[in-house]
Amino acid sequence: MIEPLSEAERADALDGLPEWDYDEARDAITRSLVFADFVEAFGFMTQVALMAEKANHHPEWRNVYNRVEILLTTHDAGGLSGRDVEMAEAIDAIVDE
Amino acid sequence: MIEPLSEAERADALDGLPEWDYDEARDAITRSLVFADFVEAFGFMTQVALMAEKANHHPEWRNVYNRVEILLTTHDAGGLSGRDVEMAEAIDAIVDE
C-alpha cells in the first residue's frame, strides 16, 4: 500500500513543480505540453513510456498532434503520492533535455 | 481542401468498420482498445504513430495503462472524411496482427 501525500506534503511538492497544476477532483497533478509537431510530441511520449515502464508507474495521457496532456495520480494510494512527484520531476527532466 | 463524407458515404463506411462507433457531436469515429498491459498498449500506439506520420493524418488518443481510446476526424474537412476511414482500416489491421 502506498500512502497518499498529506496536504502539507502536497503543498511542498507543488511548490517544487511550477509547471504542474493540481486537479482537486482527481487528487492528481496535470501538465500540458506543446511541441513543434507530432514527431516531437510522440518522441517525448516514447521517452516517458520507457521511464514509466521501468518505474512501474504509468501516466494517464492524451495526445492530439503536437499537444500532450498528462495526469499523474496513484490508484493504489487513492490519490497523489510521492511516486507522482518523482514521475513529474522525471518528466520535467525529459522536457528540459 | 478535403471533402467530408456525405451521410450515405458515412453509413457505408461505418458498415465496414464494426469495431468503431460514430461520435455525432464531433463528426468522428472512435474505438476503445484493451491490451494485456502498458507495454502492449504503447507498442500498439507506436505502430499507429509511425503509420499516422507517414499518412500525415494523426489520431486524437488517450492512454491509461492498458487502455487506448482513439478518435478520428479530419480537421481540414470539418468532420469525418475518407482519410479517417482509411486510418481506421489501417488501425484495425494493426490490432488484428
N, CA and C atoms of all chains as a GROMACS GRO file, in nm:
protein
  582
    1MET      N    1   0.085  -0.120   0.000
    1MET     CA    2   0.000   0.000   0.000
    1MET      C    3   0.088   0.125   0.000
    2ILE      N    4   0.056   0.216  -0.089
    2ILE     CA    5   0.130   0.342  -0.096
    2ILE      C    6   0.046   0.450  -0.026
    3GLU      N    7   0.111   0.531   0.055
    3GLU     CA    8   0.039   0.637   0.128
    3GLU      C    9   0.020   0.760   0.038
    4PRO      N   10  -0.100   0.819   0.036
    4PRO     CA   11  -0.115   0.946  -0.035
    4PRO      C   12  -0.041   1.056   0.041
    5LEU      N   13  -0.008   1.164  -0.030
    5LEU     CA   14   0.056   1.278   0.037
    5LEU      C   15  -0.043   1.347   0.131
    6SER      N   16   0.006   1.398   0.241
    6SER     CA   17  -0.074   1.486   0.327
    6SER      C   18  -0.088   1.622   0.257
    7GLU      N   19  -0.175   1.706   0.308
    7GLU     CA   20  -0.192   1.839   0.248
    7GLU      C   21  -0.063   1.919   0.250
    8ALA      N   22   0.010   1.909   0.362
    8ALA     CA   23   0.136   1.985   0.374
    8ALA      C   24   0.240   1.931   0.275
    9GLU      N   25   0.247   1.799   0.265
    9GLU     CA   26   0.342   1.738   0.170
    9GLU      C   27   0.307   1.777   0.027
   10ARG      N   28   0.177   1.779   0.000
   10ARG     CA   29   0.132   1.815  -0.136
   10ARG      C   30   0.169   1.959  -0.167
   11ALA      N   31   0.146   2.049  -0.072
   11ALA     CA   32   0.179   2.191  -0.094
   11ALA      C   33   0.328   2.206  -0.121
   12ASP      N   34   0.411   2.136  -0.044
   12ASP     CA   35   0.556   2.137  -0.065
   12ASP      C   36   0.591   2.087  -0.204
   13ALA      N   37   0.529   1.974  -0.242
   13ALA     CA   38   0.560   1.913  -0.372
   13ALA      C   39   0.523   2.007  -0.486
   14LEU      N   40   0.406   2.071  -0.474
   14LEU     CA   41   0.360   2.161  -0.582
   14LEU      C   42   0.450   2.284  -0.592
   15ASP      N   43   0.503   2.330  -0.480
   15ASP     CA   44   0.599   2.442  -0.483
   15ASP      C   45   0.720   2.407  -0.569
   16GLY      N   46   0.758   2.279  -0.565
   16GLY     CA   47   0.875   2.235  -0.642
   16GLY      C   48   0.843   2.196  -0.786
   17LEU      N   49   0.714   2.204  -0.823
   17LEU     CA   50   0.672   2.163  -0.959
   17LEU      C   51   0.589   2.275  -1.024
   18PRO      N   52   0.656   2.387  -1.056
   18PRO     CA   53   0.580   2.504  -1.104
   18PRO      C   54   0.507   2.481  -1.237
   19GLU      N   55   0.548   2.381  -1.314
   19GLU     CA   56   0.483   2.355  -1.442
   19GLU      C   57   0.356   2.271  -1.429
   20TRP      N   58   0.331   2.221  -1.307
   20TRP     CA   59   0.219   2.129  -1.287
   20TRP      C   60   0.105   2.197  -1.212
   21ASP      N   61  -0.018   2.159  -1.249
   21ASP     CA   62  -0.138   2.209  -1.182
   21ASP      C   63  -0.198   2.098  -1.097
   22TYR      N   64  -0.263   2.139  -0.990
   22TYR     CA   65  -0.329   2.041  -0.904
   22TYR      C   66  -0.475   2.025  -0.948
   23ASP      N   67  -0.516   1.900  -0.970
   23ASP     CA   68  -0.654   1.867  -1.006
   23ASP      C   69  -0.720   1.811  -0.880
   24GLU      N   70  -0.802   1.895  -0.815
   24GLU     CA   71  -0.859   1.859  -0.685
   24GLU      C   72  -0.956   1.741  -0.699
   25ALA      N   73  -1.037   1.742  -0.805
   25ALA     CA   74  -1.138   1.637  -0.823
   25ALA      C   75  -1.074   1.499  -0.830
   26ARG      N   76  -0.955   1.491  -0.891
   26ARG     CA   77  -0.888   1.362  -0.909
   26ARG      C   78  -0.778   1.339  -0.805
   27ASP      N   79  -0.747   1.439  -0.723
   27ASP     CA   80  -0.627   1.437  -0.638
   27ASP      C   81  -0.507   1.394  -0.725
   28ALA      N   82  -0.484   1.476  -0.826
   28ALA     CA   83  -0.384   1.444  -0.929
   28ALA      C   84  -0.310   1.572  -0.968
   29ILE      N   85  -0.199   1.557  -1.039
   29ILE     CA   86  -0.133   1.673  -1.097
   29ILE      C   87  -0.132   1.658  -1.248
   30THR      N   88  -0.141   1.772  -1.317
   30THR     CA   89  -0.150   1.770  -1.464
   30THR      C   90  -0.048   1.867  -1.523
   31ARG      N   91  -0.002   1.832  -1.642
   31ARG     CA   92   0.082   1.924  -1.719
   31ARG      C   93   0.045   1.913  -1.866
   32SER      N   94   0.032   2.027  -1.932
   32SER     CA   95   0.004   2.032  -2.076
   32SER      C   96   0.130   2.078  -2.148
   33LEU      N   97   0.163   2.011  -2.256
   33LEU     CA   98   0.285   2.043  -2.332
   33LEU      C   99   0.251   2.062  -2.479
   34VAL      N  100   0.320   2.154  -2.542
   34VAL     CA  101   0.304   2.176  -2.686
   34VAL      C  102   0.441   2.161  -2.751
   35PHE      N  103   0.450   2.077  -2.852
   35PHE     CA  104   0.575   2.052  -2.923
   35PHE      C  105   0.566   2.110  -3.065
   36ALA      N  106   0.676   2.100  -3.136
   36ALA     CA  107   0.679   2.156  -3.272
   36ALA      C  108   0.585   2.080  -3.365
   37ASP      N  109   0.576   1.950  -3.348
   37ASP     CA  110   0.493   1.869  -3.437
   37ASP      C  111   0.468   1.732  -3.373
   38PHE      N  112   0.404   1.642  -3.447
   38PHE     CA  113   0.369   1.511  -3.392
   38PHE      C  114   0.492   1.428  -3.361
   39VAL      N  115   0.594   1.436  -3.446
   39VAL     CA  116   0.715   1.356  -3.423
   39VAL      C  117   0.780   1.394  -3.291
   40GLU      N  118   0.787   1.524  -3.264
   40GLU     CA  119   0.843   1.570  -3.137
   40GLU      C  120   0.756   1.525  -3.019
   41ALA      N  121   0.625   1.537  -3.036
   41ALA     CA  122   0.532   1.500  -2.928
   41ALA      C  123   0.541   1.351  -2.899
   42PHE      N  124   0.538   1.269  -3.004
   42PHE     CA  125   0.538   1.125  -2.979
   42PHE      C  126   0.677   1.077  -2.936
   43GLY      N  127   0.781   1.145  -2.981
   43GLY     CA  128   0.916   1.114  -2.934
   43GLY      C  129   0.926   1.135  -2.784
   44PHE      N  130   0.872   1.246  -2.738
   44PHE     CA  131   0.865   1.272  -2.594
   44PHE      C  132   0.786   1.163  -2.522
   45MET      N  133   0.670   1.128  -2.576
   45MET     CA  134   0.586   1.025  -2.514
   45MET      C  135   0.662   0.892  -2.504
   46THR      N  136   0.740   0.862  -2.605
   46THR     CA  137   0.815   0.736  -2.603
   46THR      C  138   0.919   0.737  -2.492
   47GLN      N  139   0.986   0.849  -2.474
   47GLN     CA  140   1.083   0.860  -2.363
   47GLN      C  141   1.014   0.843  -2.229
   48VAL      N  142   0.898   0.907  -2.214
   48VAL     CA  143   0.823   0.894  -2.089
   48VAL      C  144   0.774   0.750  -2.070
   49ALA      N  145   0.730   0.686  -2.178
   49ALA     CA  146   0.677   0.549  -2.169
   49ALA      C  147   0.784   0.453  -2.118
   50LEU      N  148   0.907   0.467  -2.168
   50LEU     CA  149   1.014   0.378  -2.125
   50LEU      C  150   1.048   0.401  -1.978
   51MET      N  151   1.050   0.527  -1.939
   51MET     CA  152   1.077   0.562  -1.799
   51MET      C  153   0.964   0.510  -1.709
   52ALA      N  154   0.840   0.528  -1.754
   52ALA     CA  155   0.723   0.488  -1.675
   52ALA      C  156   0.720   0.336  -1.655
   53GLU      N  157   0.753   0.262  -1.762
   53GLU     CA  158   0.750   0.116  -1.752
   53GLU      C  159   0.858   0.070  -1.654
   54LYS      N  160   0.974   0.134  -1.661
   54LYS     CA  161   1.083   0.098  -1.570
   54LYS      C  162   1.043   0.126  -1.425
   55ALA      N  163   0.972   0.238  -1.403
   55ALA     CA  164   0.928   0.277  -1.268
   55ALA      C  165   0.802   0.201  -1.226
   56ASN      N  166   0.743   0.127  -1.318
   56ASN     CA  167   0.613   0.060  -1.294
   56ASN      C  168   0.510   0.159  -1.239
   57HIS      N  169   0.509   0.277  -1.298
   57HIS     CA  170   0.411   0.380  -1.262
   57HIS      C  171   0.378   0.454  -1.392
   58HIS      N  172   0.249   0.456  -1.428
   58HIS     CA  173   0.213   0.497  -1.565
   58HIS      C  174   0.124   0.620  -1.564
   59PRO      N  175   0.147   0.710  -1.659
   59PRO     CA  176   0.065   0.831  -1.666
   59PRO      C  177  -0.071   0.802  -1.731
   60GLU      N  178  -0.168   0.888  -1.704
   60GLU     CA  179  -0.286   0.900  -1.790
   60GLU      C  180  -0.254   1.013  -1.885
   61TRP      N  181  -0.269   0.990  -2.014
   61TRP     CA  182  -0.232   1.098  -2.105
   61TRP      C  183  -0.310   1.096  -2.233
   62ARG      N  184  -0.307   1.214  -2.299
   62ARG     CA  185  -0.387   1.238  -2.417
   62ARG      C  186  -0.297   1.312  -2.515
   63ASN      N  187  -0.304   1.276  -2.640
   63ASN     CA  188  -0.223   1.340  -2.744
   63ASN      C  189  -0.311   1.379  -2.862
   64VAL      N  190  -0.298   1.503  -2.904
   64VAL     CA  191  -0.359   1.549  -3.029
   64VAL      C  192  -0.250   1.622  -3.106
   65TYR      N  193  -0.202   1.560  -3.211
   65TYR     CA  194  -0.094   1.614  -3.296
   65TYR      C  195   0.027   1.657  -3.213
   66ASN      N  196   0.047   1.787  -3.193
   66ASN     CA  197   0.168   1.832  -3.122
   66ASN      C  198   0.144   1.860  -2.974
   67ARG      N  199   0.026   1.824  -2.925
   67ARG     CA  200  -0.008   1.851  -2.785
   67ARG      C  201  -0.014   1.723  -2.704
   68VAL      N  202   0.036   1.729  -2.582
   68VAL     CA  203   0.029   1.616  -2.489
   68VAL      C  204  -0.021   1.668  -2.354
   69GLU      N  205  -0.125   1.606  -2.301
   69GLU     CA  206  -0.175   1.639  -2.168
   69GLU      C  207  -0.153   1.518  -2.079
   70ILE      N  208  -0.089   1.541  -1.966
   70ILE     CA  209  -0.052   1.432  -1.875
   70ILE      C  210  -0.122   1.453  -1.741
   71LEU      N  211  -0.173   1.344  -1.685
   71LEU     CA  212  -0.230   1.346  -1.549
   71LEU      C  213  -0.163   1.236  -1.469
   72LEU      N  214  -0.114   1.271  -1.351
   72LEU     CA  215  -0.049   1.173  -1.264
   72LEU      C  216  -0.126   1.161  -1.132
   73THR      N  217  -0.157   1.038  -1.098
   73THR     CA  218  -0.215   1.007  -0.968
   73THR      C  219  -0.179   0.861  -0.940
   74THR      N  220  -0.197   0.818  -0.817
   74THR     CA  221  -0.158   0.682  -0.781
   74THR      C  222  -0.282   0.605  -0.739
   75HIS      N  223  -0.328   0.516  -0.828
   75HIS     CA  224  -0.452   0.443  -0.799
   75HIS      C  225  -0.439   0.364  -0.669
   76ASP      N  226  -0.322   0.305  -0.645
   76ASP     CA  227  -0.302   0.224  -0.524
   76ASP      C  228  -0.304   0.307  -0.396
   77ALA      N  229  -0.286   0.438  -0.409
   77ALA     CA  230  -0.288   0.526  -0.292
   77ALA      C  231  -0.420   0.601  -0.282
   78GLY      N  232  -0.504   0.588  -0.383
   78GLY     CA  233  -0.630   0.664  -0.385
   78GLY      C  234  -0.607   0.813  -0.403
   79GLY      N  235  -0.495   0.851  -0.463
   79GLY     CA  236  -0.468   0.993  -0.486
   79GLY      C  237  -0.321   1.017  -0.510
   80LEU      N  238  -0.282   1.142  -0.497
   80LEU     CA  239  -0.145   1.183  -0.526
   80LEU      C  240  -0.047   1.126  -0.422
   81SER      N  241   0.062   1.069  -0.473
   81SER     CA  242   0.164   1.014  -0.382
   81SER      C  243   0.302   1.061  -0.423
   82GLY      N  244   0.400   1.022  -0.344
   82GLY     CA  245   0.538   1.057  -0.376
   82GLY      C  246   0.583   1.002  -0.511
   83ARG      N  247   0.522   0.892  -0.555
   83ARG     CA  248   0.558   0.834  -0.686
   83ARG      C  249   0.521   0.930  -0.800
   84ASP      N  250   0.411   1.003  -0.781
   84ASP     CA  251   0.371   1.100  -0.885
   84ASP      C  252   0.467   1.218  -0.890
   85VAL      N  253   0.513   1.259  -0.771
   85VAL     CA  254   0.607   1.370  -0.765
   85VAL      C  255   0.738   1.331  -0.833
   86GLU      N  256   0.785   1.209  -0.804
   86GLU     CA  257   0.909   1.160  -0.869
   86GLU      C  258   0.891   1.153  -1.020
   87MET      N  259   0.773   1.106  -1.063
   87MET     CA  260   0.750   1.095  -1.208
   87MET      C  261   0.741   1.233  -1.272
   88ALA      N  262   0.676   1.327  -1.205
   88ALA     CA  263   0.666   1.463  -1.259
   88ALA      C  264   0.806   1.523  -1.276
   89GLU      N  265   0.893   1.499  -1.178
   89GLU     CA  266   1.030   1.551  -1.187
   89GLU      C  267   1.104   1.486  -1.304
   90ALA      N  268   1.082   1.356  -1.322
   90ALA     CA  269   1.148   1.285  -1.432
   90ALA      C  270   1.095   1.335  -1.568
   91ILE      N  271   0.964   1.363  -1.576
   91ILE     CA  272   0.906   1.416  -1.699
   91ILE      C  273   0.962   1.555  -1.727
   92ASP      N  274   0.971   1.638  -1.625
   92ASP     CA  275   1.029   1.773  -1.642
   92ASP      C  276   1.172   1.763  -1.695
   93ALA      N  277   1.246   1.665  -1.644
   93ALA     CA  278   1.386   1.650  -1.689
   93ALA      C  279   1.390   1.610  -1.838
   94ILE      N  280   1.296   1.526  -1.881
   94ILE     CA  281   1.291   1.488  -2.023
   94ILE      C  282   1.256   1.610  -2.109
   95VAL      N  283   1.160   1.689  -2.062
   95VAL     CA  284   1.119   1.809  -2.137
   95VAL      C  285   1.236   1.906  -2.149
   96ASP      N  286   1.314   1.919  -2.042
   96ASP     CA  287   1.421   2.018  -2.039
   96ASP      C  288   1.548   1.974  -2.112
   97GLU      N  289   1.550   1.851  -2.157
   97GLU     CA  290   1.671   1.799  -2.223
   97GLU      C  291   1.710   1.884  -2.344
   98MET      N  292  -0.826   2.128  -4.989
   98MET     CA  293  -0.944   2.104  -4.903
   98MET      C  294  -0.993   1.961  -4.920
   99ILE      N  295  -1.018   1.895  -4.808
   99ILE     CA  296  -1.069   1.759  -4.810
   99ILE      C  297  -1.219   1.764  -4.784
  100GLU      N  298  -1.295   1.689  -4.865
  100GLU     CA  299  -1.440   1.687  -4.850
  100GLU      C  300  -1.481   1.594  -4.736
  101PRO      N  301  -1.574   1.637  -4.650
  101PRO     CA  302  -1.629   1.542  -4.552
  101PRO      C  303  -1.718   1.439  -4.623
  102LEU      N  304  -1.738   1.327  -4.557
  102LEU     CA  305  -1.826   1.224  -4.613
  102LEU      C  306  -1.972   1.271  -4.608
  103SER      N  307  -2.048   1.233  -4.710
  103SER     CA  308  -2.194   1.253  -4.705
  103SER      C  309  -2.253   1.154  -4.605
  104GLU      N  310  -2.379   1.172  -4.571
  104GLU     CA  311  -2.445   1.080  -4.478
  104GLU      C  312  -2.444   0.937  -4.532
  105ALA      N  313  -2.470   0.924  -4.662
  105ALA     CA  314  -2.474   0.790  -4.723
  105ALA      C  315  -2.335   0.726  -4.721
  106GLU      N  316  -2.234   0.806  -4.754
  106GLU     CA  317  -2.096   0.755  -4.752
  106GLU      C  318  -2.056   0.714  -4.610
  107ARG      N  319  -2.098   0.794  -4.514
  107ARG     CA  320  -2.065   0.764  -4.374
  107ARG      C  321  -2.132   0.633  -4.330
  108ALA      N  322  -2.258   0.616  -4.366
  108ALA     CA  323  -2.329   0.493  -4.330
  108ALA      C  324  -2.259   0.371  -4.390
  109ASP      N  325  -2.220   0.383  -4.516
  109ASP     CA  326  -2.145   0.276  -4.583
  109ASP      C  327  -2.014   0.246  -4.509
  110ALA      N  328  -1.942   0.353  -4.477
  110ALA     CA  329  -1.812   0.336  -4.412
  110ALA      C  330  -1.828   0.268  -4.277
  111LEU      N  331  -1.929   0.309  -4.200
  111LEU     CA  332  -1.949   0.252  -4.066
  111LEU      C  333  -1.990   0.105  -4.075
  112ASP      N  334  -2.062   0.069  -4.179
  112ASP     CA  335  -2.095  -0.073  -4.200
  112ASP      C  336  -1.968  -0.157  -4.212
  113GLY      N  337  -1.865  -0.096  -4.273
  113GLY     CA  338  -1.740  -0.169  -4.293
  113GLY      C  339  -1.645  -0.162  -4.175
  114LEU      N  340  -1.686  -0.089  -4.070
  114LEU     CA  341  -1.599  -0.070  -3.952
  114LEU      C  342  -1.676  -0.105  -3.825
  115PRO      N  343  -1.706  -0.234  -3.807
  115PRO     CA  344  -1.792  -0.273  -3.694
  115PRO      C  345  -1.733  -0.244  -3.556
  116GLU      N  346  -1.602  -0.227  -3.547
  116GLU     CA  347  -1.538  -0.200  -3.416
  116GLU      C  348  -1.542  -0.052  -3.379
  117TRP      N  349  -1.589   0.032  -3.471
  117TRP     CA  350  -1.585   0.176  -3.449
  117TRP      C  351  -1.725   0.231  -3.423
  118ASP      N  352  -1.731   0.331  -3.334
  118ASP     CA  353  -1.858   0.399  -3.304
  118ASP      C  354  -1.855   0.538  -3.366
  119TYR      N  355  -1.973   0.586  -3.401
  119TYR     CA  356  -1.984   0.720  -3.456
  119TYR      C  357  -2.010   0.819  -3.343
  120ASP      N  358  -1.930   0.925  -3.337
  120ASP     CA  359  -1.946   1.033  -3.239
  120ASP      C  360  -2.009   1.151  -3.314
  121GLU      N  361  -2.140   1.168  -3.294
  121GLU     CA  362  -2.213   1.269  -3.372
  121GLU      C  363  -2.167   1.410  -3.337
  122ALA      N  364  -2.141   1.436  -3.209
  122ALA     CA  365  -2.103   1.572  -3.166
  122ALA      C  366  -1.975   1.617  -3.235
  123ARG      N  367  -1.883   1.523  -3.259
  123ARG     CA  368  -1.754   1.558  -3.319
  123ARG      C  369  -1.749   1.525  -3.468
  124ASP      N  370  -1.852   1.461  -3.522
  124ASP     CA  371  -1.847   1.402  -3.657
  124ASP      C  372  -1.715   1.324  -3.671
  125ALA      N  373  -1.704   1.224  -3.585
  125ALA     CA  374  -1.580   1.148  -3.572
  125ALA      C  375  -1.614   1.001  -3.548
  126ILE      N  376  -1.515   0.915  -3.560
  126ILE     CA  377  -1.532   0.776  -3.520
  126ILE      C  378  -1.434   0.745  -3.408
  127THR      N  379  -1.478   0.655  -3.320
  127THR     CA  380  -1.397   0.623  -3.202
  127THR      C  381  -1.386   0.471  -3.186
  128ARG      N  382  -1.272   0.429  -3.130
  128ARG     CA  383  -1.257   0.289  -3.094
  128ARG      C  384  -1.182   0.281  -2.961
  129SER      N  385  -1.228   0.195  -2.872
  129SER     CA  386  -1.161   0.171  -2.744
  129SER      C  387  -1.096   0.034  -2.747
  130LEU      N  388  -0.974   0.026  -2.702
  130LEU     CA  389  -0.900  -0.100  -2.704
  130LEU      C  390  -0.844  -0.129  -2.566
  131VAL      N  391  -0.841  -0.257  -2.531
  131VAL     CA  392  -0.780  -0.300  -2.405
  131VAL      C  393  -0.672  -0.403  -2.437
  132PHE      N  394  -0.553  -0.381  -2.387
  132PHE     CA  395  -0.440  -0.470  -2.410
  132PHE      C  396  -0.403  -0.543  -2.280
  133ALA      N  397  -0.307  -0.632  -2.290
  133ALA     CA  398  -0.266  -0.709  -2.171
  133ALA      C  399  -0.201  -0.620  -2.066
  134ASP      N  400  -0.124  -0.522  -2.112
  134ASP     CA  401  -0.053  -0.435  -2.018
  134ASP      C  402  -0.006  -0.308  -2.092
  135PHE      N  403   0.070  -0.226  -2.022
  135PHE     CA  404   0.115  -0.099  -2.081
  135PHE      C  405   0.209  -0.120  -2.199
  136VAL      N  406   0.297  -0.219  -2.189
  136VAL     CA  407   0.392  -0.243  -2.298
  136VAL      C  408   0.317  -0.277  -2.427
  137GLU      N  409   0.215  -0.361  -2.416
  137GLU     CA  410   0.135  -0.396  -2.534
  137GLU      C  411   0.060  -0.273  -2.587
  138ALA      N  412   0.004  -0.194  -2.496
  138ALA     CA  413  -0.073  -0.076  -2.538
  138ALA      C  414   0.018   0.026  -2.606
  139PHE      N  415   0.133   0.054  -2.544
  139PHE     CA  416   0.220   0.156  -2.603
  139PHE      C  417   0.290   0.104  -2.728
  140GLY      N  418   0.315  -0.026  -2.734
  140GLY     CA  419   0.368  -0.085  -2.858
  140GLY      C  420   0.271  -0.064  -2.973
  141PHE      N  421   0.144  -0.090  -2.947
  141PHE     CA  422   0.040  -0.063  -3.047
  141PHE      C  423   0.041   0.085  -3.087
  142MET      N  424   0.046   0.174  -2.988
  142MET     CA  425   0.045   0.318  -3.018
  142MET      C  426   0.164   0.357  -3.106
  143THR      N  427   0.277   0.294  -3.081
  143THR     CA  428   0.396   0.326  -3.160
  143THR      C  429   0.378   0.284  -3.306
  144GLN      N  430   0.318   0.167  -3.326
  144GLN     CA  431   0.290   0.124  -3.464
  144GLN      C  432   0.194   0.222  -3.533
  145VAL      N  433   0.091   0.264  -3.461
  145VAL     CA  434  -0.006   0.359  -3.518
  145VAL      C  435   0.062   0.493  -3.544
  146ALA      N  436   0.149   0.536  -3.453
  146ALA     CA  437   0.216   0.666  -3.467
  146ALA      C  438   0.300   0.671  -3.595
  147LEU      N  439   0.372   0.562  -3.623
  147LEU     CA  440   0.458   0.559  -3.742
  147LEU      C  441   0.371   0.562  -3.868
  148MET      N  442   0.262   0.487  -3.866
  148MET     CA  443   0.170   0.485  -3.980
  148MET      C  444   0.105   0.622  -3.998
  149ALA      N  445   0.064   0.683  -3.887
  149ALA     CA  446  -0.005   0.812  -3.892
  149ALA      C  447   0.088   0.921  -3.948
  150GLU      N  448   0.213   0.920  -3.903
  150GLU     CA  449   0.308   1.020  -3.950
  150GLU      C  450   0.332   1.005  -4.100
  151LYS      N  451   0.343   0.880  -4.145
  151LYS     CA  452   0.361   0.852  -4.288
  151LYS      C  453   0.242   0.903  -4.368
  152ALA      N  454   0.121   0.882  -4.315
  152ALA     CA  455  -0.002   0.924  -4.383
  152ALA      C  456  -0.029   1.074  -4.364
  153ASN      N  457   0.050   1.138  -4.277
  153ASN     CA  458   0.026   1.278  -4.239
  153ASN      C  459  -0.119   1.300  -4.194
  154HIS      N  460  -0.168   1.205  -4.117
  154HIS     CA  461  -0.303   1.215  -4.060
  154HIS      C  462  -0.294   1.153  -3.922
  155HIS      N  463  -0.331   1.229  -3.819
  155HIS     CA  464  -0.298   1.190  -3.682
  155HIS      C  465  -0.422   1.170  -3.596
  156PRO      N  466  -0.421   1.068  -3.512
  156PRO     CA  467  -0.536   1.043  -3.426
  156PRO      C  468  -0.539   1.139  -3.306
  157GLU      N  469  -0.656   1.156  -3.247
  157GLU     CA  470  -0.666   1.206  -3.111
  157GLU      C  471  -0.677   1.081  -3.026
  158TRP      N  472  -0.593   1.071  -2.924
  158TRP     CA  473  -0.600   0.948  -2.845
  158TRP      C  474  -0.558   0.970  -2.702
  159ARG      N  475  -0.602   0.871  -2.621
  159ARG     CA  476  -0.585   0.876  -2.477
  159ARG      C  477  -0.541   0.738  -2.432
  160ASN      N  478  -0.448   0.733  -2.341
  160ASN     CA  479  -0.398   0.605  -2.290
  160ASN      C  480  -0.396   0.609  -2.138
  161VAL      N  481  -0.451   0.505  -2.078
  161VAL     CA  482  -0.438   0.482  -1.935
  161VAL      C  483  -0.397   0.336  -1.917
  162TYR      N  484  -0.272   0.314  -1.880
  162TYR     CA  485  -0.214   0.181  -1.861
  162TYR      C  486  -0.238   0.091  -1.983
  163ASN      N  487  -0.331  -0.004  -1.973
  163ASN     CA  488  -0.350  -0.099  -2.085
  163ASN      C  489  -0.465  -0.059  -2.178
  164ARG      N  490  -0.520   0.060  -2.159
  164ARG     CA  491  -0.633   0.105  -2.240
  164ARG      C  492  -0.593   0.217  -2.334
  165VAL      N  493  -0.647   0.211  -2.456
  165VAL     CA  494  -0.624   0.317  -2.555
  165VAL      C  495  -0.759   0.354  -2.616
  166GLU      N  496  -0.791   0.483  -2.614
  166GLU     CA  497  -0.913   0.532  -2.679
  166GLU      C  498  -0.870   0.623  -2.794
  167ILE      N  499  -0.923   0.593  -2.913
  167ILE     CA  500  -0.884   0.665  -3.033
  167ILE      C  501  -1.005   0.737  -3.092
  168LEU      N  502  -0.984   0.861  -3.135
  168LEU     CA  503  -1.088   0.936  -3.205
  168LEU      C  504  -1.029   0.985  -3.336
  169LEU      N  505  -1.100   0.960  -3.446
  169LEU     CA  506  -1.054   1.003  -3.577
  169LEU      C  507  -1.154   1.101  -3.639
  170THR      N  508  -1.103   1.215  -3.680
  170THR     CA  509  -1.181   1.311  -3.756
  170THR      C  510  -1.080   1.391  -3.838
  171THR      N  511  -1.128   1.467  -3.936
  171THR     CA  512  -1.037   1.540  -4.023
  171THR      C  513  -1.062   1.689  -4.006
  172HIS      N  514  -0.968   1.756  -3.936
  172HIS     CA  515  -0.989   1.897  -3.907
  172HIS      C  516  -1.003   1.977  -4.036
  173ASP      N  517  -0.925   1.942  -4.139
  173ASP     CA  518  -0.930   2.016  -4.265
  173ASP      C  519  -1.063   1.998  -4.339
  174ALA      N  520  -1.136   1.894  -4.304
  174ALA     CA  521  -1.265   1.869  -4.369
  174ALA      C  522  -1.381   1.915  -4.280
  175GLY      N  523  -1.351   1.953  -4.158
  175GLY     CA  524  -1.457   1.989  -4.063
  175GLY      C  525  -1.541   1.870  -4.022
  176GLY      N  526  -1.484   1.750  -4.030
  176GLY     CA  527  -1.559   1.631  -3.990
  176GLY      C  528  -1.497   1.505  -4.048
  177LEU      N  529  -1.574   1.399  -4.045
  177LEU     CA  530  -1.527   1.269  -4.090
  177LEU      C  531  -1.502   1.267  -4.240
  178SER      N  532  -1.387   1.216  -4.282
  178SER     CA  533  -1.355   1.208  -4.425
  178SER      C  534  -1.303   1.069  -4.459
  179GLY      N  535  -1.279   1.048  -4.586
  179GLY     CA  536  -1.224   0.920  -4.630
  179GLY      C  537  -1.089   0.890  -4.568
  180ARG      N  538  -1.016   0.992  -4.529
  180ARG     CA  539  -0.885   0.970  -4.465
  180ARG      C  540  -0.902   0.901  -4.330
  181ASP      N  541  -1.010   0.932  -4.261
  181ASP     CA  542  -1.036   0.868  -4.132
  181ASP      C  543  -1.072   0.721  -4.151
  182VAL      N  544  -1.149   0.695  -4.256
  182VAL     CA  545  -1.189   0.556  -4.284
  182VAL      C  546  -1.065   0.473  -4.318
  183GLU      N  547  -0.976   0.529  -4.400
  183GLU     CA  548  -0.850   0.459  -4.434
  183GLU      C  549  -0.767   0.434  -4.309
  184MET      N  550  -0.761   0.536  -4.221
  184MET     CA  551  -0.681   0.518  -4.099
  184MET      C  552  -0.744   0.416  -4.006
  185ALA      N  553  -0.876   0.416  -3.995
  185ALA     CA  554  -0.945   0.317  -3.911
  185ALA      C  555  -0.915   0.176  -3.962
  186GLU      N  556  -0.917   0.158  -4.093
  186GLU     CA  557  -0.887   0.026  -4.151
  186GLU      C  558  -0.742  -0.014  -4.120
  187ALA      N  559  -0.652   0.083  -4.129
  187ALA     CA  560  -0.510   0.055  -4.101
  187ALA      C  561  -0.490   0.021  -3.953
  188ILE      N  562  -0.563   0.089  -3.866
  188ILE     CA  563  -0.554   0.060  -3.722
  188ILE      C  564  -0.610  -0.079  -3.694
  189ASP      N  565  -0.724  -0.112  -3.755
  189ASP     CA  566  -0.781  -0.246  -3.737
  189ASP      C  567  -0.681  -0.353  -3.781
  190ALA      N  568  -0.610  -0.327  -3.890
  190ALA     CA  569  -0.512  -0.424  -3.940
  190ALA      C  570  -0.399  -0.443  -3.839
  191ILE      N  571  -0.356  -0.334  -3.774
  191ILE     CA  572  -0.250  -0.344  -3.672
  191ILE      C  573  -0.302  -0.424  -3.553
  192VAL      N  574  -0.426  -0.397  -3.510
  192VAL     CA  575  -0.484  -0.470  -3.396
  192VAL      C  576  -0.494  -0.620  -3.428
  193ASP      N  577  -0.530  -0.652  -3.551
  193ASP     CA  578  -0.556  -0.792  -3.588
  193ASP      C  579  -0.428  -0.871  -3.616
  194GLU      N  580  -0.313  -0.803  -3.616
  194GLU     CA  581  -0.187  -0.872  -3.649
  194GLU      C  582  -0.161  -0.988  -3.554
   0.00000   0.00000   0.00000
